[in-house]
Amino acid sequence: MRWTSSILALGLLVSLAPAADAQQRADEQGEARRDLRNGNVRSLREIEARVLPTKRGMQYLGPEYDPTAMAYRLKFIQGGRVVFVDVDARTGQILGESH
């Protein structure tokens, strides 16, 4: 009986994880919109227009926004390796890359 309860609890957690991720992304998007509307950051399209051409040969997987740091993290993949590019959302300058 205990084993069955554990499996049910695990199943519930696994089913809630995508919802939590979706909520986090929605919160990030809301923060990015507010910062853009207030003139504090550049648009994601502008950031992508600056960065994507410098990453030829890499597949772009998408962005994340960190409202505390006012930075975008753009995610790429190349040859099975994930590459993160951190960009200052205020200036559009690349802050760093991590593999």
N, C-alpha and C positions, 0 to 999 in steps of 0.2 A: 504494500500500500504506500509506504513512504517513497519508494522508487518511482511509482506512478505520479505522485504529487510533485516530485522533483522534476520529472519530465514535463509535466504540465506547466510548472512555474518557469522552466527554461523556455518552453515554447511561447509563453506569454511575453517574456523579456525579448526574445528574438523578434516577435511580431511588433513590439512597441519601438524597437530600435529605429526602423525606417521612419516612423512617425516623428521621433525625436530629432533625427537628422533633418527631416523636412522642415520642422519647426525652427531649427537653428538656422537653416538657410533662409527661411522667410524673415527671421529676425535680422540677419545680416543684410539682406536686400533692403529692408525697411530703413536700417541705419544708413546704408549707402545712399539711398534716395534722399533721406533727410539731409545728410551732409552735402550732397550735390545741390539740392534745392537752396541750402543756406550759403552756397558758394565756397564751401570749405575744401572740396575735393574736385578732381577732374572726373569726367564720365568714364565709365568702364570702356565704352567704345573708343574713347580717345587713348586710354591706357593701352588697350589691345592693339590699336593702330600703331602705336609706338613700339611695342614689344614683340608682337608676333612676327614681323618681318626679320627680326634679329635671331629668330629661332627656326630657321629653315631646316627642314628634314625632321623636325619634331612634330608629333601630333599634339594638338592643344586639347586638353581635357576639360578646362574650365577654370573659373575664378572662385576665390573666397575673399571676403572683406572683413578686416579687423577694425572695428570702429574705434577701439582704444588707441591703436597705433596709427590709425588713418592710413592703412596700407592694404594693398591687394596682394594676394598670393595667387599667382597663375600657375597652373599645374600642366606639365607636359610629360610625354613619354617618348622615349627613343631607344630602340633596341632592347626593349623589356625593362629599361631603367626609368624610374620616375624622377623628374626634375622639377623643383619648385623655384619660381622666380618671384622674389618679393619686390614690390614696387611702391614707392611713396605715392599715395593717392592725391596728395596736394600738388606735387611737382611733376609726377610721371617718371621720375628718375628711378632706375633700377637700384635697389638697395643691396641685393645679393642674390646668390643662387645656391641651392643645396641639392645634393644628389642622394 
